[in-house]
Amino acid sequence: MSQAKNEIIWTDPSVRSARLAIGREHSREADLERLIELAEPNKSERALDYVTGLGYVARAFASHVKDVDAFDPDKDVLKESSELAGQEGIDNIHFEVAEPMGIPYKNNTYDIVTARLALRHTRNPGGCLDEISRVLKKSGRLLIADSLAPPHTELVSFLGDLMRQRDSSHVGSCSLAEWETLLESRDFLIDQVEIYPKEHDFEEWAGELGADSDSVRMLAMMLQNASTRAKRHFRIFESAGKPVSFITWMILIRARPVSAVMS
């Protein structure tokens, strides 16, 4: 996994604009319902949404648990998250400004922790998982939903370059093997993995962030000039010499502390 320049990128104004635009796209994705199914929540439990963004996961879980804590490094993003929750009449989400590597919550607090499309934006996913492990109850469940790194170095580089051209806050995606190593080294056992393709309409995907015409042309050129292997893996479809659509691969993981599984 590649390294970010600095965690301060979370609150950079240009990154904030991208997060808000992309966050609205994330509200439409089917994995929200699947996350709830895999979490198996109940109304007596507490949940934490790790780097909540616009709070779509927090709001989706709110009616299934006792309460939700949701943090984000960017106070302006959190302000919009809180307003969205208020518009939906949700009053059991507690929003807080915090850094991913120093979350202000006590040990052994949460029954469920969710990290959706968050860890690909940090230079230290292992450190983030250390914090998650600290606050998750020994009987708890961790749900991760994120993009999946391809199986070949060439494809990893291509995907990273493409995503960073569109969104400078993107650091890199983990492979399944990397997720296994990160989680197992922190005494988590993975008990559910789901991998699926996510299709992107090029014009919609490239235009979501309000990119200028030069940036859109660069993204188009990257897809057009991709290697045969990349075009096959990402299923890049072109018409009249222009990219029409492509896919990225996504992963859902449910993991539990070893103590919960082996006891």
C-alpha positions in Angstrom: 0.0 0.0 0.0 1.4 3.4 -1.0 2.1 6.2 1.5 0.2 9.5 1.9 2.1 12.8 2.2 0.5 13.7 5.4 -2.6 13.0 7.4 -3.5 16.7 7.3 -4.8 16.0 3.7 -8.1 15.1 5.3 -8.9 18.8 6.0 -7.4 20.4 2.9 -10.1 22.6 1.2 -9.8 20.8 -2.2 -10.0 17.4 -0.5 -13.0 18.6 1.5 -14.8 19.4 -1.8 -13.9 16.0 -3.2 -15.1 14.2 0.0 -18.4 16.0 -0.1 -19.0 15.2 -3.7 -17.9 11.6 -3.6 -19.7 11.1 -0.3 -23.0 11.8 -2.0 -22.2 9.1 -4.5 -21.6 6.7 -1.6 -25.1 7.2 -0.3 -26.5 5.3 -3.3 -24.4 2.1 -2.9 -25.9 -1.2 -2.1 -23.2 -2.2 0.4 -24.9 -0.1 3.1 -27.7 -2.6 3.6 -25.2 -5.5 3.4 -23.1 -3.9 6.1 -26.1 -3.9 8.4 -26.9 -7.5 7.6 -23.3 -8.6 8.4 -23.1 -6.6 11.6 -26.2 -8.3 13.0 -26.9 -5.3 15.3 -29.5 -5.1 18.0 -31.1 -2.2 19.9 -29.0 -2.7 23.1 -25.7 -2.2 21.3 -23.4 0.8 20.7 -21.7 1.4 17.3 -18.8 3.6 16.1 -18.5 4.8 12.6 -14.8 5.4 11.9 -14.1 8.5 9.8 -17.8 9.0 9.1 -17.7 11.6 6.2 -21.2 12.6 5.4 -22.5 10.0 7.9 -24.3 7.6 5.6 -23.2 4.5 7.6 -24.0 6.2 10.9 -27.5 7.1 9.8 -28.1 3.7 8.3 -27.2 2.0 11.6 -28.9 4.5 13.9 -32.3 2.8 13.8 -30.7 -0.7 14.5 -28.6 0.1 17.6 -28.9 2.1 20.9 -26.6 4.8 19.7 -23.8 5.7 17.3 -20.7 7.7 17.8 -19.3 9.1 14.5 -16.1 11.0 14.1 -14.3 12.8 11.3 -11.1 15.0 11.2 -13.0 17.7 9.3 -15.4 19.9 11.3 -17.0 21.3 8.1 -17.8 17.8 6.8 -19.2 16.9 10.3 -21.4 20.0 10.3 -23.1 18.8 7.1 -23.3 15.2 8.5 -25.1 16.5 11.6 -27.5 18.6 9.5 -28.4 15.5 7.4 -29.1 13.5 10.5 -31.3 16.3 11.8 -33.3 16.5 8.6 -34.0 12.7 9.0 -35.1 13.1 12.6 -32.2 11.0 13.9 -31.2 11.9 17.5 -29.0 9.0 18.6 -25.8 9.9 16.6 -23.1 11.7 18.5 -20.7 13.5 16.1 -17.2 14.5 17.1 -14.1 16.0 15.5 -11.2 13.6 16.0 -8.1 12.2 14.2 -8.1 8.6 13.0 -5.0 7.8 15.0 -6.2 9.3 18.3 -9.9 8.7 18.7 -11.3 10.0 22.1 -13.2 6.9 23.1 -12.6 4.5 26.0 -11.3 1.0 25.7 -13.7 -1.8 25.2 -16.7 0.5 24.4 -18.3 -0.6 21.1 -20.2 -3.7 20.0 -19.8 -2.7 16.3 -17.2 -0.6 14.5 -17.6 0.3 10.8 -14.9 1.6 8.5 -16.4 2.2 5.1 -14.3 3.8 2.3 -12.0 5.3 5.0 -8.8 3.3 5.4 -7.8 3.8 1.7 -7.3 7.5 2.7 -4.8 6.9 5.5 -1.0 6.3 5.3 -1.2 4.0 8.4 -4.1 1.5 8.2 -2.4 -0.6 10.8 -2.4 2.2 13.3 -6.0 2.8 12.6 -6.8 -0.8 13.3 -4.9 -0.6 16.5 -7.3 2.2 17.6 -10.3 0.2 16.4 -9.1 -2.9 18.3 -8.7 -0.8 21.5 -12.3 0.5 21.5 -14.0 -2.6 20.2 -15.5 -4.9 22.8 -13.9 -8.4 22.9 -17.3 -9.7 21.8 -17.6 -7.1 19.1 -17.7 -7.0 15.3 -15.6 -5.0 12.9 -17.0 -4.2 9.4 -14.8 -2.9 6.7 -16.0 -1.9 3.2 -13.4 -0.5 0.8 -11.8 -0.8 -2.6 -9.7 -3.9 -3.2 -6.1 -3.7 -4.5 -5.6 -5.8 -7.7 -3.4 -9.0 -7.7 -0.6 -7.5 -9.9 1.8 -4.7 -9.2 1.1 -3.1 -12.6 -2.6 -3.0 -11.8 -2.0 -1.6 -8.3 0.0 1.3 -9.8 -2.6 1.9 -12.5 -5.5 2.0 -10.0 -3.6 4.2 -7.6 -2.6 6.7 -10.3 -6.2 6.8 -11.7 -7.8 7.4 -8.3 -5.3 10.1 -7.2 -5.7 11.9 -10.5 -9.4 12.2 -9.5 -9.1 12.5 -5.7 -5.8 13.6 -4.2 -6.8 12.2 -0.8 -6.7 8.6 -2.1 -3.6 6.8 -0.7 -4.0 3.2 -1.8 -6.1 0.1 -1.5 -5.2 -3.1 0.3 -5.2 -6.6 -1.2 -7.1 -9.4 0.5 -3.7 -10.8 1.7 -2.8 -7.4 3.1 -6.1 -7.1 5.0 -5.5 -10.6 6.4 -2.1 -9.7 7.6 -3.2 -6.4 9.1 -6.1 -7.9 10.9 -4.5 -11.2 12.1 -1.5 -9.4 13.5 -4.0 -7.5 15.7 -5.7 -10.6 16.9 -8.8 -10.3 14.6 -10.2 -13.3 12.8 -12.0 -12.7 9.5 -15.2 -14.7 9.3 -16.8 -13.2 6.3 -15.3 -11.8 3.0 -17.3 -10.6 0.0 -15.7 -9.3 -3.2 -17.8 -7.7 -5.9 -17.4 -5.4 -8.9 -18.5 -1.8 -8.8 -19.3 -0.3 -12.2 -18.6 3.4 -13.0 -20.1 5.4 -15.8 -17.0 7.4 -17.0 -18.7 10.7 -17.6 -20.6 10.6 -14.3 -17.5 9.4 -12.3 -15.1 11.9 -13.8 -17.6 14.8 -13.5 -18.7 14.2 -9.9 -15.9 16.4 -8.4 -16.5 19.3 -10.7 -13.2 18.5 -12.5 -12.1 20.9 -15.2 -11.9 19.7 -18.8 -8.2 19.1 -18.6 -8.5 16.8 -15.7 -11.4 14.9 -17.4 -9.2 14.5 -20.5 -6.3 13.2 -18.4 -8.6 10.6 -16.8 -9.9 9.6 -20.2 -6.3 9.2 -21.6 -5.3 7.1 -18.6 -8.1 4.6 -19.4 -7.6 4.8 -23.1 -3.8 4.1 -22.8 -4.2 1.3 -20.2 -2.4 -1.9 -20.9 -4.4 -4.9 -22.1 -4.1 -6.5 -18.7 -5.6 -3.4 -17.1 -8.4 -3.1 -19.6 -9.4 -6.7 -18.9 -9.1 -6.5 -15.2 -11.0 -3.2 -14.9 -13.3 -4.1 -17.8 -12.7 -0.8 -19.5 -15.3 -0.3 -22.2 -14.8 2.2 -25.0 -16.9 3.5 -27.8 -15.6 5.6 -30.7 -12.3 5.8 -29.0 -13.6 7.2 -25.8 -14.1 5.5 -22.4 -17.7 4.7 -21.5 -17.4 2.6 -18.3 -15.1 0.6 -16.2 -15.2 -1.3 -12.9 -13.3 -1.3 -9.7 -13.3 -4.2 -7.2 -14.7 -3.8 -3.7 -14.4 -5.8 -0.6 -16.6 -6.3 2.5 -15.0 -7.8 5.6 -16.4 -8.9 8.9 -13.8 -9.6 11.5 -14.0 -10.4 15.2 -11.5 -10.4 18.0 -9.9 -13.8 18.4 -11.3 -14.0 22.0 -14.8 -13.8 20.7 -14.4 -16.6 18.2 -12.2 -19.0 20.2 -13.8 -18.8 23.6 
